């Protein structure tokens, strides 16, 4: 899944995109130059939060 390119303030000619890699379950941020060359990329693992309910103890 490709993200929309967004210009980066203070970095002329650099664009960022954010996407989700469903196969690897990772959020991916990529920085490209104006010609589309990848300048850098970072990924973070993501899982849905799991709600664990603790039993209520009576005082």
PDB file of N, CA, C, O and CB in Angstrom:
ATOM      1  N   UNK A   1       0.857  -1.179   0.000  1.00  0.00           N
ATOM      2  CA  UNK A   1       0.000   0.000   0.000  1.00  0.00           C
ATOM      3  C   UNK A   1       0.894   1.230   0.000  1.00  0.00           C
ATOM      4  O   UNK A   1       1.683   1.413   0.927  1.00  0.00           O
ATOM      5  CB  UNK A   1      -0.970   0.005   1.229  1.00  0.00           C
ATOM      6  N   UNK A   2       0.792   2.055  -0.992  1.00  0.00           N
ATOM      7  CA  UNK A   2       1.610   3.260  -1.091  1.00  0.00           C
ATOM      8  C   UNK A   2       0.903   4.422  -0.409  1.00  0.00           C
ATOM      9  O   UNK A   2      -0.318   4.562  -0.484  1.00  0.00           O
ATOM     10  CB  UNK A   2       1.910   3.600  -2.568  1.00  0.00           C
ATOM     11  N   UNK A   3       1.697   5.248   0.258  1.00  0.00           N
ATOM     12  CA  UNK A   3       1.142   6.424   0.899  1.00  0.00           C
ATOM     13  C   UNK A   3       1.274   7.643   0.016  1.00  0.00           C
ATOM     14  O   UNK A   3       2.037   7.638  -0.950  1.00  0.00           O
ATOM     15  CB  UNK A   3       1.815   6.669   2.225  1.00  0.00           C
ATOM     16  N   UNK A   4       0.536   8.685   0.341  1.00  0.00           N
ATOM     17  CA  UNK A   4       0.610   9.945  -0.397  1.00  0.00           C
ATOM     18  C   UNK A   4       1.892  10.674  -0.016  1.00  0.00           C
ATOM     19  O   UNK A   4       2.240  10.744   1.163  1.00  0.00           O
ATOM     20  CB  UNK A   4      -0.636  10.834  -0.113  1.00  0.00           C
ATOM     21  N   UNK A   5       2.602  11.222  -1.013  1.00  0.00           N
ATOM     22  CA  UNK A   5       3.822  11.970  -0.735  1.00  0.00           C
ATOM     23  C   UNK A   5       3.479  13.341  -0.178  1.00  0.00           C
ATOM     24  O   UNK A   5       2.623  14.046  -0.713  1.00  0.00           O
ATOM     25  CB  UNK A   5       4.681  12.106  -2.002  1.00  0.00           C
ATOM     26  N   UNK A   6       4.157  13.714   0.906  1.00  0.00           N
ATOM     27  CA  UNK A   6       3.935  14.999   1.572  1.00  0.00           C
ATOM     28  C   UNK A   6       5.279  15.727   1.637  1.00  0.00           C
ATOM     29  O   UNK A   6       6.257  15.148   2.109  1.00  0.00           O
ATOM     30  CB  UNK A   6       3.316  14.805   3.015  1.00  0.00           C
ATOM     31  N   UNK A   7       5.357  16.997   1.171  1.00  0.00           N
ATOM     32  CA  UNK A   7       6.622  17.727   1.260  1.00  0.00           C
ATOM     33  C   UNK A   7       7.021  17.955   2.720  1.00  0.00           C
ATOM     34  O   UNK A   7       6.165  18.208   3.567  1.00  0.00           O
ATOM     35  CB  UNK A   7       6.517  19.073   0.522  1.00  0.00           C
ATOM     36  N   UNK A   8       8.313  17.865   3.009  1.00  0.00           N
ATOM     37  CA  UNK A   8       8.807  18.054   4.374  1.00  0.00           C
ATOM     38  C   UNK A   8       9.295  19.479   4.557  1.00  0.00           C
ATOM     39  O   UNK A   8      10.142  19.950   3.798  1.00  0.00           O
ATOM     40  CB  UNK A   8       9.936  17.055   4.695  1.00  0.00           C
ATOM     41  N   UNK A   9       8.764  20.173   5.568  1.00  0.00           N
ATOM     42  CA  UNK A   9       9.205  21.532   5.885  1.00  0.00           C
ATOM     43  C   UNK A   9      10.680  21.525   6.261  1.00  0.00           C
ATOM     44  O   UNK A   9      11.129  20.671   7.024  1.00  0.00           O
ATOM     45  CB  UNK A   9       8.359  22.132   7.031  1.00  0.00           C
ATOM     46  N   UNK A  10      11.430  22.479   5.723  1.00  0.00           N
ATOM     47  CA  UNK A  10      12.835  22.607   6.063  1.00  0.00           C
ATOM     48  C   UNK A  10      13.754  21.664   5.301  1.00  0.00           C
ATOM     49  O   UNK A  10      14.975  21.758   5.432  1.00  0.00           O
ATOM     50  CB  UNK A  10      13.007  22.383   7.510  1.00  0.00           C
ATOM     51  N   UNK A  11      13.201  20.770   4.517  1.00  0.00           N
ATOM     52  CA  UNK A  11      14.003  19.848   3.709  1.00  0.00           C
ATOM     53  C   UNK A  11      13.540  19.936   2.259  1.00  0.00           C
ATOM     54  O   UNK A  11      12.779  19.084   1.801  1.00  0.00           O
ATOM     55  CB  UNK A  11      13.889  18.382   4.242  1.00  0.00           C
ATOM     56  N   UNK A  12      13.991  20.958   1.532  1.00  0.00           N
ATOM     57  CA  UNK A  12      13.536  21.125   0.154  1.00  0.00           C
ATOM     58  C   UNK A  12      13.874  19.900  -0.701  1.00  0.00           C
ATOM     59  O   UNK A  12      14.967  19.341  -0.608  1.00  0.00           O
ATOM     60  CB  UNK A  12      14.162  22.381  -0.459  1.00  0.00           C
ATOM     61  N   UNK A  13      12.919  19.500  -1.527  1.00  0.00           N
ATOM     62  CA  UNK A  13      13.134  18.365  -2.405  1.00  0.00           C
ATOM     63  C   UNK A  13      12.986  17.017  -1.731  1.00  0.00           C
ATOM     64  O   UNK A  13      13.300  15.992  -2.336  1.00  0.00           O
ATOM     65  CB  UNK A  13      14.472  18.457  -3.003  1.00  0.00           C
ATOM     66  N   UNK A  14      12.511  16.990  -0.481  1.00  0.00           N
ATOM     67  CA  UNK A  14      12.301  15.727   0.236  1.00  0.00           C
ATOM     68  C   UNK A  14      10.816  15.561   0.514  1.00  0.00           C
ATOM     69  O   UNK A  14      10.117  16.518   0.846  1.00  0.00           O
ATOM     70  CB  UNK A  14      13.121  15.685   1.566  1.00  0.00           C
ATOM     71  N   UNK A  15      10.352  14.336   0.373  1.00  0.00           N
ATOM     72  CA  UNK A  15       8.937  14.023   0.560  1.00  0.00           C
ATOM     73  C   UNK A  15       8.815  12.782   1.439  1.00  0.00           C
ATOM     74  O   UNK A  15       9.638  11.871   1.353  1.00  0.00           O
ATOM     75  CB  UNK A  15       8.223  13.804  -0.811  1.00  0.00           C
ATOM     76  N   UNK A  16       7.786  12.752   2.283  1.00  0.00           N
ATOM     77  CA  UNK A  16       7.560  11.613   3.165  1.00  0.00           C
ATOM     78  C   UNK A  16       6.255  10.927   2.794  1.00  0.00           C
ATOM     79  O   UNK A  16       5.323  11.557   2.294  1.00  0.00           O
ATOM     80  CB  UNK A  16       7.538  12.057   4.641  1.00  0.00           C
ATOM     81  N   UNK A  17       6.208   9.646   3.044  1.00  0.00           N
ATOM     82  CA  UNK A  17       4.964   8.895   2.888  1.00  0.00           C
ATOM     83  C   UNK A  17       4.839   7.940   4.072  1.00  0.00           C
ATOM     84  O   UNK A  17       5.839   7.454   4.600  1.00  0.00           O
ATOM     85  CB  UNK A  17       4.929   8.116   1.521  1.00  0.00           C
ATOM     86  N   UNK A  18       3.612   7.681   4.476  1.00  0.00           N
ATOM     87  CA  UNK A  18       3.323   6.735   5.552  1.00  0.00           C
ATOM     88  C   UNK A  18       2.380   5.696   4.992  1.00  0.00           C
ATOM     89  O   UNK A  18       1.390   6.031   4.341  1.00  0.00           O
ATOM     90  CB  UNK A  18       2.709   7.445   6.811  1.00  0.00           C
ATOM     91  N   UNK A  19       2.684   4.430   5.243  1.00  0.00           N
ATOM     92  CA  UNK A  19       1.824   3.351   4.772  1.00  0.00           C
ATOM     93  C   UNK A  19       1.806   2.237   5.804  1.00  0.00           C
ATOM     94  O   UNK A  19       2.582   2.241   6.760  1.00  0.00           O
ATOM     95  CB  UNK A  19       2.300   2.819   3.400  1.00  0.00           C
ATOM     96  N   UNK A  20       0.910   1.285   5.596  1.00  0.00           N
ATOM     97  CA  UNK A  20       0.796   0.130   6.483  1.00  0.00           C
ATOM     98  C   UNK A  20       1.067  -1.122   5.680  1.00  0.00           C
ATOM     99  O   UNK A  20       0.406  -1.369   4.671  1.00  0.00           O
ATOM    100  CB  UNK A  20      -0.603   0.063   7.156  1.00  0.00           C
ATOM    101  N   UNK A  21       2.038  -1.920   6.115  1.00  0.00           N
ATOM    102  CA  UNK A  21       2.369  -3.188   5.478  1.00  0.00           C
ATOM    103  C   UNK A  21       1.593  -4.277   6.215  1.00  0.00           C
ATOM    104  O   UNK A  21       2.008  -4.729   7.282  1.00  0.00           O
ATOM    105  CB  UNK A  21       3.926  -3.465   5.502  1.00  0.00           C
ATOM    106  N   UNK A  22       0.471  -4.692   5.644  1.00  0.00           N
ATOM    107  CA  UNK A  22      -0.410  -5.649   6.316  1.00  0.00           C
ATOM    108  C   UNK A  22       0.247  -7.014   6.476  1.00  0.00           C
ATOM    109  O   UNK A  22       0.007  -7.707   7.465  1.00  0.00           O
ATOM    110  CB  UNK A  22      -1.710  -5.793   5.545  1.00  0.00           C
ATOM    111  N   UNK A  23       1.066  -7.400   5.517  1.00  0.00           N
ATOM    112  CA  UNK A  23       1.716  -8.711   5.591  1.00  0.00           C
ATOM    113  C   UNK A  23       2.661  -8.798   6.786  1.00  0.00           C
ATOM    114  O   UNK A  23       2.680  -9.799   7.503  1.00  0.00           O
ATOM    115  CB  UNK A  23       2.484  -8.996   4.298  1.00  0.00           C
ATOM    116  N   UNK A  24       3.441  -7.744   6.991  1.00  0.00           N
ATOM    117  CA  UNK A  24       4.392  -7.715   8.110  1.00  0.00           C
ATOM    118  C   UNK A  24       3.805  -7.071   9.361  1.00  0.00           C
ATOM    119  O   UNK A  24       4.444  -7.083  10.413  1.00  0.00           O
ATOM    120  CB  UNK A  24       5.647  -6.972   7.703  1.00  0.00           C
ATOM    121  N   UNK A  25       2.585  -6.502   9.265  1.00  0.00           N
ATOM    122  CA  UNK A  25       1.920  -5.781  10.360  1.00  0.00           C
ATOM    123  C   UNK A  25       2.808  -4.667  10.893  1.00  0.00           C
ATOM    124  O   UNK A  25       3.073  -4.572  12.091  1.00  0.00           O
ATOM    125  CB  UNK A  25       1.550  -6.748  11.500  1.00  0.00           C
ATOM    126  N   UNK A  26       3.269  -3.806   9.945  1.00  0.00           N
ATOM    127  CA  UNK A  26       4.159  -2.720  10.314  1.00  0.00           C
ATOM    128  C   UNK A  26       3.724  -1.415   9.673  1.00  0.00           C
ATOM    129  O   UNK A  26       3.243  -1.394   8.540  1.00  0.00           O
ATOM    130  CB  UNK A  26       5.586  -3.048   9.917  1.00  0.00           C
ATOM    131  N   UNK A  27       3.900  -0.313  10.421  1.00  0.00           N
ATOM    132  CA  UNK A  27       3.713   1.025   9.885  1.00  0.00           C
ATOM    133  C   UNK A  27       5.059   1.441   9.296  1.00  0.00           C
ATOM    134  O   UNK A  27       6.095   1.305   9.947  1.00  0.00           O
ATOM    135  CB  UNK A  27       3.210   2.043  10.994  1.00  0.00           C
ATOM    136  N   UNK A  28       5.042   1.951   8.055  1.00  0.00           N
ATOM    137  CA  UNK A  28       6.281   2.288   7.352  1.00  0.00           C
ATOM    138  C   UNK A  28       6.275   3.767   6.992  1.00  0.00           C
ATOM    139  O   UNK A  28       5.310   4.265   6.413  1.00  0.00           O
ATOM    140  CB  UNK A  28       6.451   1.419   6.077  1.00  0.00           C
ATOM    141  N   UNK A  29       7.357   4.473   7.337  1.00  0.00           N
ATOM    142  CA  UNK A  29       7.564   5.866   6.937  1.00  0.00           C
ATOM    143  C   UNK A  29       8.773   5.879   6.011  1.00  0.00           C
ATOM    144  O   UNK A  29       9.833   5.348   6.343  1.00  0.00           O
ATOM    145  CB  UNK A  29       7.777   6.821   8.191  1.00  0.00           C
ATOM    146  N   UNK A  30       8.599   6.491   4.850  1.00  0.00           N
ATOM    147  CA  UNK A  30       9.678   6.535   3.869  1.00  0.00           C
ATOM    148  C   UNK A  30       9.899   7.968   3.429  1.00  0.00           C
ATOM    149  O   UNK A  30       8.938   8.715   3.244  1.00  0.00           O
ATOM    150  CB  UNK A  30       9.364   5.635   2.653  1.00  0.00           C
ATOM    151  N   UNK A  31      11.171   8.367   3.257  1.00  0.00           N
ATOM    152  CA  UNK A  31      11.528   9.701   2.764  1.00  0.00           C
ATOM    153  C   UNK A  31      12.188   9.527   1.405  1.00  0.00           C
ATOM    154  O   UNK A  31      13.158   8.784   1.261  1.00  0.00           O
ATOM    155  CB  UNK A  31      12.480  10.460   3.767  1.00  0.00           C
ATOM    156  N   UNK A  32      11.643  10.230   0.403  1.00  0.00           N
ATOM    157  CA  UNK A  32      12.156  10.171  -0.965  1.00  0.00           C
ATOM    158  C   UNK A  32      12.617  11.558  -1.394  1.00  0.00           C
ATOM    159  O   UNK A  32      12.189  12.567  -0.835  1.00  0.00           O
ATOM    160  CB  UNK A  32      11.077   9.626  -1.939  1.00  0.00           C
ATOM    161  N   UNK A  33      13.509  11.596  -2.409  1.00  0.00           N
ATOM    162  CA  UNK A  33      13.858  12.877  -3.006  1.00  0.00           C
ATOM    163  C   UNK A  33      12.900  13.151  -4.163  1.00  0.00           C
ATOM    164  O   UNK A  33      12.020  12.341  -4.451  1.00  0.00           O
ATOM    165  CB  UNK A  33      15.342  12.888  -3.491  1.00  0.00           C
ATOM    166  N   UNK A  34      13.073  14.288  -4.819  1.00  0.00           N
ATOM    167  CA  UNK A  34      12.143  14.709  -5.874  1.00  0.00           C
ATOM    168  C   UNK A  34      12.109  13.741  -7.049  1.00  0.00           C
ATOM    169  O   UNK A  34      11.114  13.688  -7.771  1.00  0.00           O
ATOM    170  CB  UNK A  34      12.516  16.089  -6.370  1.00  0.00           C
ATOM    171  N   UNK A  35      13.185  12.967  -7.257  1.00  0.00           N
ATOM    172  CA  UNK A  35      13.231  12.008  -8.367  1.00  0.00           C
ATOM    173  C   UNK A  35      12.650  10.648  -7.988  1.00  0.00           C
ATOM    174  O   UNK A  35      12.593   9.746  -8.824  1.00  0.00           O
ATOM    175  CB  UNK A  35      14.662  11.832  -8.842  1.00  0.00           C
ATOM    176  N   UNK A  36      12.221  10.492  -6.739  1.00  0.00           N
ATOM    177  CA  UNK A  36      11.635   9.232  -6.300  1.00  0.00           C
ATOM    178  C   UNK A  36      12.630   8.249  -5.713  1.00  0.00           C
ATOM    179  O   UNK A  36      12.277   7.104  -5.429  1.00  0.00           O
ATOM    180  CB  UNK A  36      10.945   8.594  -7.435  1.00  0.00           C
ATOM    181  N   UNK A  37      13.884   8.686  -5.524  1.00  0.00           N
ATOM    182  CA  UNK A  37      14.883   7.818  -4.898  1.00  0.00           C
ATOM    183  C   UNK A  37      14.657   7.757  -3.394  1.00  0.00           C
ATOM    184  O   UNK A  37      14.449   8.791  -2.759  1.00  0.00           O
ATOM    185  CB  UNK A  37      16.311   8.316  -5.205  1.00  0.00           C
ATOM    186  N   UNK A  38      14.695   6.574  -2.822  1.00  0.00           N
ATOM    187  CA  UNK A  38      14.488   6.411  -1.384  1.00  0.00           C
ATOM    188  C   UNK A  38      15.707   6.962  -0.639  1.00  0.00           C
ATOM    189  O   UNK A  38      16.838   6.536  -0.873  1.00  0.00           O
ATOM    190  CB  UNK A  38      14.244   4.909  -1.019  1.00  0.00           C
ATOM    191  N   UNK A  39      15.457   7.908   0.253  1.00  0.00           N
ATOM    192  CA  UNK A  39      16.522   8.509   1.055  1.00  0.00           C
ATOM    193  C   UNK A  39      16.604   7.851   2.437  1.00  0.00           C
ATOM    194  O   UNK A  39      17.674   7.807   3.043  1.00  0.00           O
ATOM    195  CB  UNK A  39      16.291  10.025   1.201  1.00  0.00           C
ATOM    196  N   UNK A  40      15.485   7.348   2.925  1.00  0.00           N
ATOM    197  CA  UNK A  40      15.460   6.703   4.231  1.00  0.00           C
ATOM    198  C   UNK A  40      14.114   6.058   4.468  1.00  0.00           C
ATOM    199  O   UNK A  40      13.110   6.452   3.873  1.00  0.00           O
ATOM    200  CB  UNK A  40      15.773   7.706   5.342  1.00  0.00           C
ATOM    201  N   UNK A  41      14.096   5.065   5.340  1.00  0.00           N
ATOM    202  CA  UNK A  41      12.855   4.360   5.636  1.00  0.00           C
ATOM    203  C   UNK A  41      12.923   3.830   7.064  1.00  0.00           C
ATOM    204  O   UNK A  41      13.972   3.369   7.514  1.00  0.00           O
ATOM    205  CB  UNK A  41      12.608   3.201   4.621  1.00  0.00           C
ATOM    206  N   UNK A  42      11.795   3.901   7.773  1.00  0.00           N
ATOM    207  CA  UNK A  42      11.701   3.353   9.117  1.00  0.00           C
ATOM    208  C   UNK A  42      10.393   2.587   9.231  1.00  0.00           C
ATOM    209  O   UNK A  42       9.392   2.961   8.620  1.00  0.00           O
ATOM    210  CB  UNK A  42      11.791   4.473  10.195  1.00  0.00           C
ATOM    211  N   UNK A  43      10.404   1.519  10.009  1.00  0.00           N
ATOM    212  CA  UNK A  43       9.207   0.698  10.207  1.00  0.00           C
ATOM    213  C   UNK A  43       9.000   0.446  11.692  1.00  0.00           C
ATOM    214  O   UNK A  43       9.958   0.336  12.457  1.00  0.00           O
ATOM    215  CB  UNK A  43       9.320  -0.644   9.439  1.00  0.00           C
ATOM    216  N   UNK A  44       7.750   0.359  12.081  1.00  0.00           N
ATOM    217  CA  UNK A  44       7.391   0.042  13.448  1.00  0.00           C
ATOM    218  C   UNK A  44       6.380  -1.084  13.440  1.00  0.00           C
ATOM    219  O   UNK A  44       5.450  -1.082  12.633  1.00  0.00           O
ATOM    220  CB  UNK A  44       6.836   1.277  14.180  1.00  0.00           C
ATOM    221  N   UNK A  45       6.554  -2.042  14.329  1.00  0.00           N
ATOM    222  CA  UNK A  45       5.572  -3.115  14.482  1.00  0.00           C
ATOM    223  C   UNK A  45       4.303  -2.557  15.100  1.00  0.00           C
ATOM    224  O   UNK A  45       4.346  -1.658  15.940  1.00  0.00           O
ATOM    225  CB  UNK A  45       6.137  -4.268  15.348  1.00  0.00           C
ATOM    226  N   UNK A  46       3.175  -3.101  14.674  1.00  0.00           N
ATOM    227  CA  UNK A  46       1.892  -2.624  15.195  1.00  0.00           C
ATOM    228  C   UNK A  46       0.972  -3.804  15.428  1.00  0.00           C
ATOM    229  O   UNK A  46       0.826  -4.666  14.562  1.00  0.00           O
ATOM    230  CB  UNK A  46       1.237  -1.609  14.227  1.00  0.00           C
ATOM    231  N   UNK A  47       0.357  -3.843  16.584  1.00  0.00           N
ATOM    232  CA  UNK A  47      -0.677  -4.830  16.876  1.00  0.00           C
ATOM    233  C   UNK A  47      -1.828  -4.116  17.565  1.00  0.00           C
ATOM    234  O   UNK A  47      -1.641  -3.091  18.220  1.00  0.00           O
ATOM    235  CB  UNK A  47      -0.125  -5.996  17.762  1.00  0.00           C
ATOM    236  N   UNK A  48      -3.001  -4.665  17.408  1.00  0.00           N
ATOM    237  CA  UNK A  48      -4.164  -4.089  18.077  1.00  0.00           C
ATOM    238  C   UNK A  48      -4.004  -4.255  19.583  1.00  0.00           C
ATOM    239  O   UNK A  48      -3.523  -5.291  20.042  1.00  0.00           O
ATOM    240  CB  UNK A  48      -5.482  -4.755  17.583  1.00  0.00           C
ATOM    241  N   UNK A  49      -4.402  -3.247  20.358  1.00  0.00           N
ATOM    242  CA  UNK A  49      -4.295  -3.376  21.809  1.00  0.00           C
ATOM    243  C   UNK A  49      -5.190  -4.495  22.321  1.00  0.00           C
ATOM    244  O   UNK A  49      -6.295  -4.706  21.821  1.00  0.00           O
ATOM    245  CB  UNK A  49      -4.659  -2.055  22.495  1.00  0.00           C
ATOM    246  N   UNK A  50      -4.697  -5.198  23.315  1.00  0.00           N
ATOM    247  CA  UNK A  50      -5.476  -6.266  23.930  1.00  0.00           C
ATOM    248  C   UNK A  50      -5.948  -5.774  25.291  1.00  0.00           C
ATOM    249  O   UNK A  50      -5.143  -5.376  26.133  1.00  0.00           O
ATOM    250  CB  UNK A  50      -4.641  -7.586  24.061  1.00  0.00           C
ATOM    251  N   UNK A  51      -7.247  -5.805  25.494  1.00  0.00           N
ATOM    252  CA  UNK A  51      -7.815  -5.334  26.762  1.00  0.00           C
ATOM    253  C   UNK A  51      -7.902  -6.519  27.717  1.00  0.00           C
ATOM    254  O   UNK A  51      -8.552  -7.526  27.434  1.00  0.00           O
ATOM    255  CB  UNK A  51      -9.227  -4.678  26.548  1.00  0.00           C
ATOM    256  N   UNK A  52      -7.236  -6.373  28.846  1.00  0.00           N
ATOM    257  CA  UNK A  52      -7.254  -7.419  29.862  1.00  0.00           C
ATOM    258  C   UNK A  52      -7.998  -6.844  31.060  1.00  0.00           C
ATOM    259  O   UNK A  52      -7.584  -5.848  31.654  1.00  0.00           O
ATOM    260  CB  UNK A  52      -5.791  -7.895  30.251  1.00  0.00           C
ATOM    261  N   UNK A  53      -9.089  -7.485  31.394  1.00  0.00           N
ATOM    262  CA  UNK A  53      -9.869  -7.020  32.544  1.00  0.00           C
ATOM    263  C   UNK A  53      -9.457  -7.776  33.772  1.00  0.00           C
ATOM    264  O   UNK A  53      -9.546  -9.003  33.825  1.00  0.00           O
ATOM    265  CB  UNK A  53     -11.375  -7.183  32.300  1.00  0.00           C
ATOM    266  N   UNK A  54      -9.003  -7.037  34.763  1.00  0.00           N
ATOM    267  CA  UNK A  54      -8.627  -7.645  36.037  1.00  0.00           C
ATOM    268  C   UNK A  54      -9.889  -7.929  36.851  1.00  0.00           C
ATOM    269  O   UNK A  54     -10.818  -7.122  36.845  1.00  0.00           O
ATOM    270  CB  UNK A  54      -7.654  -6.720  36.831  1.00  0.00           C
ATOM    271  N   UNK A  55      -9.933  -9.034  37.532  1.00  0.00           N
ATOM    272  CA  UNK A  55     -11.123  -9.305  38.359  1.00  0.00           C
ATOM    273  C   UNK A  55     -11.226  -8.286  39.502  1.00  0.00           C
ATOM    274  O   UNK A  55     -10.226  -7.891  40.102  1.00  0.00           O
ATOM    275  CB  UNK A  55     -11.072 -10.752  38.934  1.00  0.00           C
ATOM    276  N   UNK A  56     -12.435  -7.886  39.771  1.00  0.00           N
ATOM    277  CA  UNK A  56     -12.679  -6.936  40.859  1.00  0.00           C
ATOM    278  C   UNK A  56     -12.629  -7.689  42.165  1.00  0.00           C
ATOM    279  O   UNK A  56     -13.309  -8.700  42.337  1.00  0.00           O
ATOM    280  CB  UNK A  56     -14.044  -6.207  40.691  1.00  0.00           C
ATOM    281  N   UNK A  57     -11.823  -7.195  43.087  1.00  0.00           N
ATOM    282  CA  UNK A  57     -11.747  -7.845  44.401  1.00  0.00           C
ATOM    283  C   UNK A  57     -12.615  -7.074  45.379  1.00  0.00           C
ATOM    284  O   UNK A  57     -12.617  -5.843  45.390  1.00  0.00           O
ATOM    285  CB  UNK A  57     -10.273  -7.923  44.914  1.00  0.00           C
ATOM    286  N   UNK A  58     -13.336  -7.795  46.181  1.00  0.00           N
ATOM    287  CA  UNK A  58     -14.182  -7.175  47.202  1.00  0.00           C
ATOM    288  C   UNK A  58     -13.315  -6.841  48.410  1.00  0.00           C
ATOM    289  O   UNK A  58     -12.497  -7.659  48.833  1.00  0.00           O
ATOM    290  CB  UNK A  58     -15.370  -8.114  47.606  1.00  0.00           C
ATOM    291  N   UNK A  59     -13.490  -5.638  48.970  1.00  0.00           N
ATOM    292  CA  UNK A  59     -12.681  -5.248  50.159  1.00  0.00           C
ATOM    293  C   UNK A  59     -13.061  -6.014  51.404  1.00  0.00           C
ATOM    294  O   UNK A  59     -12.476  -5.798  52.465  1.00  0.00           O
ATOM    295  CB  UNK A  59     -12.829  -3.761  50.435  1.00  0.00           C
TER     296      UNK A  59
END
